[in-house]
Amino acid sequence: MARAVRPASILPLVLDRVGVEIGGQVLVAEVDHRFEEGGLSVILGPNGAGKSLLLRVAHGLLAPSRGAVRWLGPGAAAARRHQAMVFHRPVLLRRSVLGNVVFALRLKGVAQREAVVRAGEVLEATGLSDKSDLSAGSLSGGEQQRLALARAWAVEPEVLFLDEPTSNLDPAASWAIETLIRSISASGTKIIMTTHDLPLVRRLADELLFLHRGRLLVAGGAADLFAQPKTPELVAFLEGELRW
Amino acid sequence: MDEFGTAFAHAFRLLAGFDDELYGNVALSLEVNLAAVVLAAALGVPLGGVLAVYRFAGRRACAVLLNAMMGLPPVVVGLVVYLMLSRSGPFSVLDLLFTPGAMIVAQTILVTPIVAALTRQILESEWSAYRDQLTSLGCGPGRAIPTLVWEAREAVLTTLLAGFGRAAAEVGAVIIVGGNIAHYTRVMTTSIALETGRGNLALALGLGIVLLLLSLVINGLAWALRETREEAVAWRAP
């Protein structure tokens, strides 16, 4: 799957002193970051660090209590259209596998006939074409996650947010998801994902952001940070010693 | 207790004898009840959907009001509709009083709150489960309503059946606005009331058994519809 005509980029994405406060509790505080075009960025951190929350804010599902999320690219006006997200637990509609993908395409204004063709191609590319007529609910956990990814990929987003795409999956299913993430990344989609699967991060990440208790402690090139973690919290996390 | 035995005999004789009056009653009952349910669905499902997905001032009050209206007393609704349609009422020009049309109006008023209130409840929980995903896909609240209805199609169908049950079992409203005129506005429940009043208890009970069978058939059909829907997984869904 290659992007046919590339629209004007919506990136960079800037998080400007973003804070999230829910019920008087500060869950994300003063996060400043600029996501550039291309590559795969990973938001790393222990449970409860605010990773998913930050992802939802960046995607526009949740308004930040403080600060702002800004898309600065030339195509920024259409930012909403050119991003997609796959959630921690895949949310599929109670219709066929094909129907789930067609639904997403129809929402983007693709005509029914073309949507069916494109959905078929995406299912082919994600290894789900033999299941396209099955009910989405009958798929296994790994297949459901793959379908959620396929549905997000089908709309050819410039930016794809993934919230812990491999958690709760067995090694084979994780591997299938990882392969898929590579293909999506290779097709030119910018991926911003959260995970605490360190081996996966080592294999995939170009950029690393380390979030701890709602604060962005460090961000930079993944290879550099793995070589020189810079903060004691990241050192502890990478060594599996940081619990919260 | 003799009545029960004779009641079954009556029911059987009525059904097997293709009693014209009975089948006329059944047909009219079905017509009025189904029309009311279709109208109530057309009004109540979108209304429930709007209350489920949009946030606005007074939303909670609307929900409470709808829930309370599920318990509207049929005779009161009948009386109000009667006053509206009567010669001195604001809708007298419609000339609906003592017609099946008036019965449909009264029953629609009774059934709509049930459909709307239950639909709201169902779609609200669907919306909380799908909200992020649908929003992410670019599906706003308005566009989400038909999608959520489709996602919860079985539950929504069940609320329509509940509405049908309310309409089919109801006598107070239709007897006031329809007038229980033989061959014109006499339905199952009004004939049961009439026969009971006349002291024909066995016949009344027999009609009751027929009514029960009717309800059973409707529910069976709905069930069958649901099964086939499940098998034919439609990807053209809204």
Interface residues (C-beta under 8 A of the other chain):
Chain A: R56 H59 L61 R80 R81 A84 M85 F87 V91 L93 R94 R95 S96 L98 G99 V102 F103 A104 L107 K108 Q112 V116 D133 L134 S135 V155
Chain B: A129 Y130 D132 Q133 T135 S136 L137 G138 C139 R143 T147 W150 E151 V233 A234 W235 R236 A237
